[in-house]
Amino acid sequence: MHDQYQNPLCTRYASEKMKKIFSDDNKFSTWRKLWVALAESEKELGINISDAQISQMKENIYNIDYDYALAREREVRHDVMSHVLAFGAACPDAKPIIHLGATSCYVGDNTDIILMREALLHIKSIMIGTLEKLTEFAEKYKALPTLAYTHFQAAQPTTLGKRATLWANDLVMDLQQLDFQLDNLKLLGCKGTTGTGASFLELFEGDGDKVKKLDEMIAEKMGFSGVYPVSGQTYSRKVDFYVLQVLSSIAQSAAKFSNDIRLMSHLKEVDEPFEEKQIGSSAMAYKRNPMRSERIAALSRYVICDLQNPAITASTQWLERTLDDSANRRISVPEAFLATDSILTLYMNVIGGLKVYPKMIERHLDEELPFMATENILMYCVNEKGGDRQVLHEAIRRHSVAAGQQVKLYGKTNDLLDRIKEDELFDLTEGELASLTDPATFTGMAQAQTENFIENYMKPVLNANKDLPHYEAIVRV
């Protein structure tokens, strides 16, 4: 259909798994499963519904005549009723009892909760796969000194593995929030048109216990521990905000990671995966733009901005309900999941195939380390060689200014260490100077912190989720 707009999230970015979760087939078959659960529960609570009617409904859960449903919707202008009629046409014996006592939100809202839970579980699988790759990367480079930056200005060195723990820790925090939302998701249940259960109280001839029991039975049949205790016609739209807040948080973490990769790529310290025939620029054949990281940043911006949709929707609901949430939620909720799916797939692909260039990392360290080493040199020469601190301090200041001019004015290499070595005031051998400027002595607890984080934080998280489905990061474009 090249003559019509198609959503790039579906044609270009999101995985087949996530697209199936929010597909029409999954949505409308879930509606039918909910109608089956309703009929079964009503039958078990004494309503005159036959086994044959329920069997006929079950046999036609996936037998969805979309053309018939569309034709009915054009007539009745109501999507739920059009599918009630389509299901009834497929199940003529069950037609009288389909959707008995329910309102549209029974299938609409409950299905939204079910699909969000399914999508969150899929997101969790990709997160665990990404955390596995981050753990491997942190372990591999836990001892590799690298220049650290504050304000993107050279600062005290860290290790590349320690830097990776910062990325991983953000995702672990996101995972905690995701698990919290998963654990607290509940069904709307079967609350009726304004949340009072009035239609079901009438159906059960005033037996309030059966009305409450109906909610519990439907939740159990659909795999939930319970229902929200009160509602209007819909579940509180704050639920959507809380769920998308998790996705926004993941997007924030991923965007931070992607920015770091882009900065490191500019420094020529890393390259993201790059296929043999991949083109970095249509004009400049030599270029290897970090396009995957840039795409992470772009899609993350979309998800972060999309969080405003459920926030505004939740704040503008009227009394027991209003319909201005519907059109917005059809777009904002699935697209947040589709984009986050793509973001994490790219994240896993980039960290899993990241090419590191230790020599470039060493070069950048060598450019800055002489200045950082001056305190060590000063203390050593005072304590071990009996030098005068004030005299040596002035000599270091003088040499530092001269070396800095060589770098900034003339584009030459930093020769501070050569100047110090040749100055008799310091009386340092080449071996002593090498020991005093060993990069590993400037990274503090970085390696130990990385090892502790992997052992006490990452491994428990990965072990706790080892039974989740394995996810392969496939980047299509």
C-alpha positions as CSV (number, residue, x, y, z in Angstrom):
1,M,0.0,0.0,0.0
2,H,2.6,2.6,-1.1
3,D,-0.1,5.1,-2.0
4,Q,-1.2,5.5,1.7
5,Y,0.6,6.6,4.9
6,Q,1.9,3.7,7.0
7,N,3.2,4.2,10.5
8,P,7.0,3.9,10.5
9,L,6.9,2.3,13.9
10,C,5.3,-0.7,12.2
11,T,7.1,-0.6,8.8
12,R,10.6,0.3,10.0
13,Y,11.3,0.1,13.7
14,A,9.2,-2.2,16.0
15,S,9.6,-5.9,16.3
16,E,7.1,-8.5,15.0
17,K,6.4,-9.5,18.5
18,M,5.3,-6.1,19.7
19,K,3.3,-5.5,16.5
20,K,1.4,-8.7,17.2
21,I,0.6,-7.7,20.8
22,F,-1.2,-4.6,19.5
23,S,-2.6,-6.2,16.4
24,D,-6.4,-6.4,15.6
25,D,-6.3,-10.2,15.9
26,N,-4.9,-10.0,19.4
27,K,-7.2,-7.2,20.5
28,F,-10.5,-8.6,19.2
29,S,-9.7,-12.2,20.1
30,T,-9.1,-10.9,23.7
31,W,-12.5,-9.2,23.5
32,R,-14.0,-12.6,22.7
33,K,-12.1,-14.3,25.5
34,L,-13.5,-11.7,27.9
35,W,-17.0,-12.4,26.6
36,V,-16.4,-16.1,27.2
37,A,-15.1,-15.4,30.7
38,L,-18.2,-13.3,31.4
39,A,-20.6,-16.0,30.1
40,E,-18.9,-18.8,32.0
41,S,-18.9,-16.8,35.3
42,E,-22.5,-15.7,34.9
43,K,-23.4,-19.4,34.2
44,E,-21.5,-20.5,37.3
45,L,-23.4,-17.9,39.3
46,G,-26.8,-19.3,38.2
47,I,-27.7,-17.4,35.0
48,N,-29.4,-19.5,32.4
49,I,-26.5,-20.0,29.9
50,S,-25.9,-23.4,28.4
51,D,-22.6,-25.3,27.9
52,A,-23.4,-25.4,24.2
53,Q,-23.5,-21.7,24.0
54,I,-20.2,-21.3,25.7
55,S,-18.6,-24.0,23.5
56,Q,-19.8,-22.2,20.4
57,M,-18.2,-19.0,21.7
58,K,-14.9,-20.7,22.4
59,E,-14.9,-22.3,19.0
60,N,-15.1,-18.9,17.3
61,I,-12.7,-16.8,19.3
62,Y,-10.3,-16.5,16.4
63,N,-12.9,-16.7,13.7
64,I,-13.2,-12.9,13.2
65,D,-15.0,-11.6,10.1
66,Y,-13.5,-8.1,9.8
67,D,-15.6,-7.2,6.7
68,Y,-18.8,-8.1,8.6
69,A,-17.7,-6.1,11.6
70,L,-16.7,-3.1,9.5
71,A,-20.0,-3.1,7.7
72,R,-21.9,-3.2,11.0
73,E,-19.8,-0.4,12.5
74,R,-20.7,1.8,9.5
75,E,-24.3,1.2,10.5
76,V,-24.2,1.5,14.2
77,R,-21.2,3.8,14.6
78,H,-20.0,1.8,17.6
79,D,-16.9,-0.4,17.4
80,V,-17.8,-2.7,20.4
81,M,-21.3,-3.3,19.2
82,S,-20.1,-4.0,15.7
83,H,-18.0,-6.8,17.2
84,V,-20.8,-8.0,19.4
85,L,-22.9,-8.4,16.2
86,A,-20.0,-10.1,14.4
87,F,-19.4,-12.6,17.2
88,G,-23.2,-13.2,17.4
89,A,-23.2,-13.9,13.7
90,A,-20.5,-16.5,14.2
91,C,-22.2,-18.0,17.2
92,P,-26.0,-17.8,16.5
93,D,-26.9,-20.0,19.5
94,A,-24.9,-17.8,21.9
95,K,-26.0,-14.5,20.4
96,P,-28.7,-13.8,23.0
97,I,-26.2,-13.9,25.9
98,I,-23.0,-12.3,24.5
99,H,-22.1,-9.2,26.4
100,L,-24.9,-9.9,28.9
101,G,-25.1,-7.0,31.4
102,A,-21.8,-5.5,30.3
103,T,-20.8,-2.1,28.9
104,S,-18.3,-1.4,26.2
105,C,-15.5,-0.7,28.6
106,Y,-15.8,-4.3,29.9
107,V,-14.0,-5.5,26.8
108,G,-12.3,-2.3,25.9
109,D,-10.6,-1.4,29.2
110,N,-9.9,-5.0,30.3
111,T,-8.3,-5.7,27.0
112,D,-6.1,-2.6,27.3
113,I,-4.9,-3.8,30.7
114,I,-4.3,-7.3,29.3
115,L,-2.3,-6.0,26.3
116,M,-0.3,-3.6,28.4
117,R,0.7,-6.4,30.7
118,E,1.7,-8.6,27.7
119,A,3.7,-5.7,26.3
120,L,5.4,-4.9,29.6
121,L,6.5,-8.6,29.9
122,H,8.0,-8.3,26.3
123,I,9.7,-5.1,27.2
124,K,11.1,-6.8,30.3
125,S,12.6,-9.6,28.2
126,I,14.4,-7.1,26.0
127,M,15.6,-5.2,29.1
128,I,17.1,-8.4,30.6
129,G,18.8,-9.2,27.3
130,T,20.2,-5.7,27.2
131,L,21.4,-6.0,30.8
132,E,23.1,-9.3,30.0
133,K,25.1,-7.5,27.2
134,L,25.9,-4.6,29.5
135,T,27.2,-7.0,32.2
136,E,29.4,-8.7,29.7
137,F,30.8,-5.4,28.5
138,A,31.4,-4.1,32.0
139,E,33.2,-7.3,33.0
140,K,35.4,-7.2,29.9
141,Y,36.5,-3.6,30.3
142,K,36.3,-3.3,34.1
143,A,40.0,-2.5,34.4
144,L,40.6,-0.5,31.2
145,P,41.4,3.1,32.2
146,T,39.6,5.8,30.3
147,L,39.5,9.5,30.5
148,A,36.3,10.5,32.4
149,Y,34.5,13.8,31.7
150,T,32.5,16.3,33.5
151,H,30.9,19.0,31.4
152,F,32.6,17.0,28.5
153,Q,35.8,18.4,29.9
154,A,38.6,16.1,30.9
155,A,38.3,14.9,34.5
156,Q,39.8,12.3,36.7
157,P,40.0,8.9,34.9
158,T,37.6,6.0,35.4
159,T,37.4,2.7,33.7
160,L,35.3,1.8,30.6
161,G,33.6,-1.0,32.6
162,K,32.7,1.4,35.4
163,R,31.1,3.8,32.8
164,A,29.0,0.8,31.6
165,T,27.7,0.2,35.1
166,L,26.2,3.7,35.0
167,W,24.2,2.7,31.9
168,A,23.2,-0.6,33.5
169,N,22.2,0.9,36.8
170,D,19.8,3.3,35.1
171,L,18.1,0.3,33.4
172,V,18.0,-1.7,36.7
173,M,16.2,1.2,38.2
174,D,13.8,1.2,35.3
175,L,13.3,-2.5,35.7
176,Q,12.3,-2.0,39.3
177,Q,9.6,0.4,38.3
178,L,8.4,-1.9,35.5
179,D,8.1,-4.8,38.0
180,F,6.2,-2.6,40.4
181,Q,3.7,-1.7,37.7
182,L,3.4,-5.3,36.6
183,D,2.7,-6.4,40.1
184,N,0.1,-3.8,40.6
185,L,-1.8,-4.0,37.3
186,K,-5.4,-5.1,37.9
187,L,-8.4,-5.6,35.7
188,L,-11.3,-3.1,35.5
189,G,-13.6,-6.1,36.0
190,C,-17.3,-5.9,35.3
191,K,-18.5,-2.6,36.9
192,G,-21.3,-1.5,34.5
193,T,-22.0,1.8,32.9
194,T,-21.1,4.1,35.8
195,G,-19.1,1.7,37.9
196,T,-21.9,0.8,40.3
197,G,-22.6,-2.7,39.0
198,A,-26.3,-1.8,38.8
199,S,-27.0,-4.0,35.7
200,F,-25.4,-7.0,37.3
201,L,-27.2,-6.4,40.6
202,E,-30.5,-6.6,38.6
203,L,-29.2,-9.6,36.7
204,F,-28.6,-11.4,39.9
205,E,-31.9,-10.3,41.4
206,G,-30.3,-8.1,44.1
207,D,-27.6,-10.5,45.2
208,G,-24.7,-8.2,45.8
209,D,-22.3,-11.0,46.8
210,K,-22.7,-12.5,43.3
211,V,-21.9,-9.2,41.7
212,K,-18.7,-9.0,43.7
213,K,-18.0,-12.7,43.0
214,L,-18.4,-12.0,39.2
215,D,-15.5,-9.5,39.3
216,E,-13.3,-12.0,41.1
217,M,-14.1,-14.9,38.8
218,I,-13.5,-12.9,35.6
219,A,-10.1,-11.7,37.0
220,E,-9.1,-15.2,37.9
221,K,-10.1,-16.6,34.5
222,M,-8.0,-13.8,32.8
223,G,-5.0,-14.5,34.9
224,F,-5.2,-11.5,37.3
225,S,-5.1,-11.4,41.1
226,G,-7.9,-8.9,41.3
227,V,-9.7,-5.9,40.0
228,Y,-9.5,-2.2,40.9
229,P,-11.8,-1.7,44.0
230,V,-13.7,1.2,42.5
231,S,-14.1,2.8,39.1
232,G,-16.4,4.9,37.0
233,Q,-17.2,3.4,33.7
234,T,-13.4,3.1,33.0
235,Y,-10.4,2.2,35.1
236,S,-8.6,5.4,36.3
237,R,-6.6,6.8,33.4
238,K,-3.7,7.3,35.8
239,V,-3.0,3.6,35.2
240,D,-2.0,4.5,31.6
241,F,0.2,7.3,32.9
242,Y,2.0,5.0,35.4
243,V,2.7,2.4,32.7
244,L,3.9,4.9,30.1
245,Q,6.0,6.6,32.9
246,V,8.0,3.4,33.0
247,L,8.5,3.5,29.2
248,S,9.5,7.2,29.4
249,S,12.0,6.3,32.1
250,I,13.5,3.5,29.9
251,A,13.7,6.0,27.0
252,Q,15.5,8.5,29.2
253,S,18.1,5.8,30.2
254,A,18.5,4.8,26.5
255,A,18.9,8.4,25.3
256,K,21.6,9.0,27.9
257,F,23.4,5.8,26.7
258,S,23.1,6.8,23.0
259,N,24.5,10.3,23.7
260,D,27.5,8.8,25.4
261,I,28.1,6.4,22.5
262,R,27.9,9.4,20.1
263,L,30.4,11.4,22.1
264,M,32.8,8.4,22.3
265,S,32.3,7.8,18.6
266,H,33.4,11.4,17.9
267,L,36.5,10.8,20.0
268,K,37.1,7.7,17.9
269,E,37.2,5.5,21.0
270,V,34.3,3.3,19.9
271,D,32.2,2.4,16.9
272,E,28.7,1.0,17.0
273,P,28.0,-2.1,14.8
274,F,28.5,-1.3,11.1
275,E,27.7,-3.8,8.4
276,E,30.1,-4.6,5.5
277,K,28.1,-2.7,2.9
278,Q,26.5,-0.1,5.2
279,I,26.7,3.5,4.0
280,G,27.4,6.1,6.6
281,S,26.7,9.2,4.4
282,S,25.3,9.6,1.0
283,A,27.8,12.4,0.3
284,M,30.9,11.4,2.4
285,A,31.8,7.8,1.7
286,Y,34.4,7.7,4.5
287,K,31.9,8.4,7.2
288,R,30.6,6.0,9.9
289,N,27.9,8.0,11.5
290,P,26.5,6.5,14.8
291,M,23.0,6.1,13.2
292,R,21.7,3.5,15.6
293,S,22.5,5.6,18.6
294,E,21.0,8.6,16.8
295,R,17.8,6.6,16.2
296,I,17.7,5.6,19.9
297,A,17.8,9.3,20.7
298,A,15.2,10.2,18.2
299,L,12.7,7.5,19.3
300,S,13.4,8.2,23.0
301,R,12.5,11.8,22.4
302,Y,9.2,10.6,21.0
303,V,8.4,8.3,24.0
304,I,9.4,11.0,26.5
305,C,7.1,13.5,24.9
306,D,4.3,10.9,24.5
307,L,4.0,10.7,28.3
308,Q,2.2,14.0,28.2
309,N,-0.7,12.3,26.5
310,P,-1.8,10.0,29.4
311,A,-1.0,12.8,31.9
312,I,-3.4,15.2,30.2
313,T,-6.0,12.4,29.6
314,A,-6.0,11.4,33.3
315,S,-6.4,15.0,34.4
316,T,-9.3,15.8,32.0
317,Q,-11.7,12.9,32.7
318,W,-15.2,14.1,33.6
319,L,-17.1,12.6,36.5
320,E,-17.7,8.9,35.7
321,R,-16.2,9.1,32.2
322,T,-15.8,11.1,29.0
323,L,-14.9,9.8,25.6
324,D,-12.1,12.2,24.7
325,D,-9.7,9.7,26.0
326,S,-10.5,7.0,23.4
327,A,-9.0,8.3,20.2
328,N,-5.9,9.5,22.0
329,R,-5.3,6.2,23.8
330,R,-5.7,4.2,20.6
331,I,-2.5,6.0,19.4
332,S,-0.5,7.1,22.4
333,V,-0.4,3.8,24.4
334,P,0.5,1.3,21.6
335,E,2.9,3.7,19.9
336,A,4.8,4.2,23.2
337,F,5.3,0.4,23.4
338,L,6.2,0.1,19.8
339,A,8.8,2.8,20.1
340,T,10.2,1.5,23.4
341,D,10.5,-2.0,21.8
342,S,12.6,-0.5,19.0
343,I,14.7,1.6,21.4
344,L,15.7,-1.4,23.5
345,T,16.3,-3.6,20.5
346,L,18.7,-0.9,19.2
347,Y,20.3,-0.6,22.6
348,M,21.0,-4.3,22.9
349,N,22.4,-4.4,19.3
350,V,24.7,-1.4,19.9
351,I,26.2,-2.6,23.3
352,G,26.4,-6.2,22.1
353,G,28.4,-5.2,19.0
354,L,30.3,-2.1,20.2
355,K,33.8,-1.9,18.9
356,V,36.3,-0.5,21.4
357,Y,39.6,1.1,20.4
358,P,42.0,0.9,23.5
359,K,44.8,2.7,21.7
360,M,42.6,5.8,21.1
361,I,41.5,5.7,24.7
362,E,45.1,5.5,25.8
363,R,46.0,8.4,23.5
364,H,43.4,10.6,25.1
365,L,44.5,9.6,28.5
366,D,48.1,10.5,27.6
367,E,47.0,13.9,26.5
368,E,45.6,14.8,29.8
369,L,47.2,12.6,32.4
370,P,50.4,14.6,32.8
371,F,48.4,17.5,34.3
372,M,46.5,15.1,36.6
373,A,49.7,13.4,37.7
374,T,51.4,16.6,39.0
375,E,49.9,16.2,42.5
376,N,51.4,12.7,42.7
377,I,54.7,13.9,41.4
378,L,54.8,16.8,43.8
379,M,54.0,14.7,46.9
380,Y,56.5,12.0,45.9
381,C,59.3,14.4,45.4
382,V,58.7,16.1,48.7
383,N,58.2,12.9,50.7
384,E,60.7,10.6,49.1
385,K,63.4,12.9,47.8
386,G,63.2,15.7,50.4
387,G,62.3,18.5,47.9
388,D,61.0,21.9,48.8
389,R,57.2,21.9,48.2
390,Q,56.9,25.6,47.3
391,V,59.9,25.5,44.9
392,L,58.6,22.3,43.2
393,H,55.0,23.7,43.0
394,E,56.3,26.8,41.2
395,A,58.3,24.6,38.8
396,I,55.2,22.5,38.0
397,R,53.2,25.6,37.5
398,R,55.7,27.0,35.1
399,H,56.1,23.8,33.1
400,S,52.3,23.3,33.0
401,V,51.8,26.7,31.5
402,A,54.5,26.1,28.9
403,A,53.1,22.6,28.0
404,G,49.6,24.0,27.7
405,Q,50.8,26.6,25.3
406,Q,52.4,24.0,23.1
407,V,49.1,22.1,22.9
408,K,46.7,25.0,22.5
409,L,48.8,27.5,20.5
410,Y,50.8,25.2,18.3
411,G,48.8,22.0,18.2
412,K,51.7,19.9,19.6
413,T,51.6,17.0,22.0
414,N,51.6,17.5,25.7
415,D,55.3,17.5,26.7
416,L,54.8,18.3,30.5
417,L,56.3,15.0,31.6
418,D,59.4,15.5,29.4
419,R,59.9,18.9,30.9
420,I,59.6,17.5,34.5
421,K,61.9,14.6,33.7
422,E,64.6,17.0,32.4
423,D,64.3,19.4,35.3
424,E,67.0,18.5,37.9
425,L,64.8,20.0,40.7
426,F,62.7,16.8,40.5
427,D,65.5,14.3,40.2
428,L,63.2,11.6,38.7
429,T,64.2,8.6,36.8
430,E,62.1,7.4,33.8
431,G,60.9,4.4,35.8
432,E,59.8,6.6,38.7
433,L,58.0,8.9,36.4
434,A,56.3,6.0,34.6
435,S,55.1,4.6,38.0
436,L,53.8,8.0,39.1
437,T,51.8,8.3,35.8
438,D,50.4,4.8,35.5
439,P,46.7,5.3,34.5
440,A,45.5,2.5,36.7
441,T,46.6,4.4,39.8
442,F,44.2,7.3,38.9
443,T,41.0,5.3,38.6
444,G,40.3,5.0,42.3
445,M,37.8,2.3,43.2
446,A,36.4,2.0,39.6
447,Q,37.4,-1.6,39.0
448,A,36.3,-2.7,42.5
449,Q,33.0,-0.8,42.1
450,T,32.4,-2.5,38.8
451,E,33.1,-6.0,40.2
452,N,30.8,-5.3,43.2
453,F,28.0,-4.0,41.0
454,I,28.2,-7.0,38.7
455,E,28.3,-9.5,41.6
456,N,25.8,-8.0,44.0
457,Y,23.4,-6.2,41.7
458,M,23.6,-7.4,38.1
459,K,23.9,-11.1,38.7
460,P,20.9,-11.3,41.1
461,V,18.7,-9.4,38.6
462,L,19.8,-11.7,35.8
463,N,19.3,-14.8,37.8
464,A,15.9,-13.8,39.0
465,N,14.8,-13.4,35.4
466,K,16.7,-16.2,33.7
467,D,13.4,-18.0,32.7
468,L,12.2,-15.1,30.6
469,P,12.1,-15.7,26.9
470,H,15.4,-15.0,25.1
471,Y,15.2,-12.0,22.9
472,E,17.5,-11.6,19.8
473,A,18.2,-8.0,18.8
474,I,17.5,-7.8,15.1
475,V,17.8,-4.3,13.6
476,R,16.0,-4.3,10.3
477,V,17.1,-0.9,8.9
